[in-house]
Every structure is written in C-alpha cells, then in structure tokens.
Amino acid sequence: MLVPGAWGGAWMWEPVTRELTAAGHTVHAVTLPGLHAHGSEERSSITLDDHVAYVRGLLDEIGETGVVLAGHSYAGIVAGLVAAAEPERVGHTVFVDANVPVDGHSMIDGWSPEGRAHVTAAIEANGGLWPVLSAEDLDGQDFDDARLALFLGRSLPHPGRTIFGVAKPERPLTELSATYINCTLNGEDPNPAAAPYRDVWRFVELRTGHWPMLTKPKELAAILRAV
C-alpha cells in the first residue's frame, strides 16, 4: 500500500505501481481524503485523524496481513500511526523521505519559528488549504521536464489541518519493522524525527530529490521489492 505525501494522489505512485505489478505484487496506491481531483468533500475540515482512519479502513477492506505500508513525506506520519495501530495488518513500514510521528507533536512542531509562521500564514490565506508548490520550489529536486509538468499539473492544495494534527501512536515505534529511505539530494541526513530509530530500523539512501516515485521509480521499486 503506497500513500502519497502532501498535494499528491495515487497518480504520483503510478511509475512505481507499474514496476511492482510487473514483478508480481498486488499494489494499492492511495489517494487520501481531500486530494481527489473531482472530490466534493469540504477539504479544509479534514484532519490527520481522518487520514489515519481512511488508511485503516482500506486495510480492513483488503483483509490481508503482512502488508508493506509505504508513506511519503507527510504520509510518513499517517503510515507510522497506522502501523502502530495495526500490528496484525502491517508487516513492514517504509518511510519514503518521510516525516515520522512524534508522540504529542504535529508535523511542523520541529520546524523553525519562521517556517511554522510561513506555512500557517499560507494556509490561512488559502481557505485552510496548503498551497501547491511552484516550479521554483522544485528546483534541484531531480525532475526532468515531463515529470515536473506532471507534478505541477496534477498536484492539489492539501488539507491544512492535517499538518497541525498531533500524533498519538498506539505503541512505541521501536516495535515497528521498518525501513527509512533517505533521498540525499533533499539533504544528507534523514528527517530528524527518524534519528531515535537508527539502531532499530533499516536505513537506505537514494540519490535523488524528495519525490523518488517520480524521479527514480525503478530504484524506489527495487527497494520496495527487497523489503
């Protein structure tokens, strides 16, 4: 099960989905509530808890055990909380250049005061939605022209309340079987929230930007197959 980060949907995972399906895997790429292009829901009211509940519901529908659950960026918090709550369903969690749940904290609590103020102001100015990135924001992230156009053309404003949601894992994340993929063009070190798990999880590096499912799908799929 592949969960995209902010602004994305199942479309973002399509290159990886093709690779994994060709290798014989059953793949479920997720579009979280509020990120459907033709959805009619009130997106600004959607919370982190709503996203967690949605993924847990999908796991119930699938009815499988030992699922490999991958979360990218923001969705690392979603995946981590789901895995902590669903030990019978989730066999391994993959954090793809991702945030990691920190008990009692939101995604942006670890940001600088300037960063928190900037994103809060942007969300307030856009009706409770986190605006999509610009081409300038994506400079240096390893996109070719076609993938950059795809990202810019299909990304949607993200429900702003989700990034202020406080994480409350149902069990310690040290109990998770997990892999953290650090995309090193986005920074040589993983997200600081992953640091406590250096001796518990497997850490791997991928030389690309923050959206490897678009910029290095074959390499990302190879890591997922190895898991």
C-alpha positions, -999 to 999 in steps of 0.1 A, spaced: 0 0 0 15 33 -12 4 66 4 15 99 -11 26 130 8 11 165 6 -5 176 -26 -4 141 -42 -27 113 -50 -24 77 -63 -13 92 -96 20 101 -81 29 64 -75 19 52 -110 55 46 -122 63 26 -91 30 8 -93 38 -4 -128 72 -17 -117 58 -36 -87 28 -50 -106 51 -63 -133 71 -81 -106 40 -99 -94 30 -77 -64 -6 -66 -56 -4 -28 -52 -28 -4 -36 -19 32 -44 -39 56 -21 -55 90 -27 -62 104 8 -94 123 15 -93 159 2 -68 150 -26 -93 137 -52 -93 159 -83 -131 157 -86 -139 152 -49 -168 172 -35 -159 170 2 -151 200 23 -113 197 22 -103 223 47 -120 204 76 -101 171 70 -77 162 98 -48 139 104 -71 115 122 -93 114 91 -64 103 70 -53 76 95 -88 63 98 -91 62 60 -60 41 55 -70 18 84 -103 13 66 -86 4 34 -66 -22 52 -98 -37 66 -112 -38 31 -82 -56 17 -83 -81 46 -46 -91 42 -19 -95 68 18 -86 64 11 -56 42 41 -34 33 28 1 40 49 30 24 43 66 33 60 95 16 68 128 32 38 140 53 23 105 49 51 90 69 31 103 99 0 86 86 18 53 78 36 53 112 3 58 131 -15 32 111 13 7 116 14 13 153 -23 7 155 -25 -23 131 3 -48 140 -18 -77 126 -23 -59 93 10 -41 86 41 -63 84 66 -36 74 65 1 72 86 21 47 92 58 53 100 74 20 120 105 27 93 110 53 82 126 84 79 103 114 52 105 141 64 121 173 41 115 203 24 147 213 37 167 183 24 178 149 44 176 117 56 212 119 65 213 156 101 206 147 103 234 121 119 267 127 96 295 140 99 312 106 89 280 88 59 275 110 48 311 106 52 309 68 31 278 63 5 289 88 0 322 70 -1 305 36 -28 281 48 -48 309 65 -46 329 32 -59 300 11 -90 290 29 -75 264 52 -56 246 24 -18 243 20 -10 258 -15 8 236 -40 45 242 -48 58 262 -77 84 252 -102 109 274 -84 102 254 -52 111 222 -70 144 234 -84 172 209 -76 148 180 -69 159 159 -99 128 164 -120 130 162 -158 107 185 -178 79 159 -182 78 148 -146 79 184 -134 49 192 -157 31 162 -143 37 173 -107 27 208 -113 -4 199 -134 -18 173 -110 -9 185 -75 -38 198 -54 -39 221 -24 -35 199 8 -60 200 37 -42 223 61 -54 209 93 -36 176 88 -2 191 92 -12 206 126 -26 173 138 -10 159 170 4 124 166 -5 98 193 10 64 183 -8 35 199 25 17 206 62 27 205 76 30 170 106 10 181 83 -20 178 78 -15 141 96 -35 114 106 -5 92 128 9 65 137 46 61 146 58 27 167 90 27 167 109 -5 200 126 -3 196 154 -28 170 168 -3 196 166 25 223 142 35 206 134 68 171 118 73 143 137 89 154 145 125 123 126 138 138 94 125 170 97 145 159 77 175 154 47 153 188 45 137 197 13 156 162 -3 152 151 3 116 169 -3 83 182 30 67 189 32 30 199 61 7 187 71 -27 205 97 -47 176 118 -59 152 146 -47 122 144 -24 98 127 -49 116 95 -58 84 78 -70 86 103 -100 123 109 -104 137 74 -96 107 50 -98 128 19 -108 152 24 -80 125 30 -54 105 0 -66 137 -21 -63 140 -11 -26 103 -19 -20 107 -53 -37 137 -61 -15 115 -53 16 
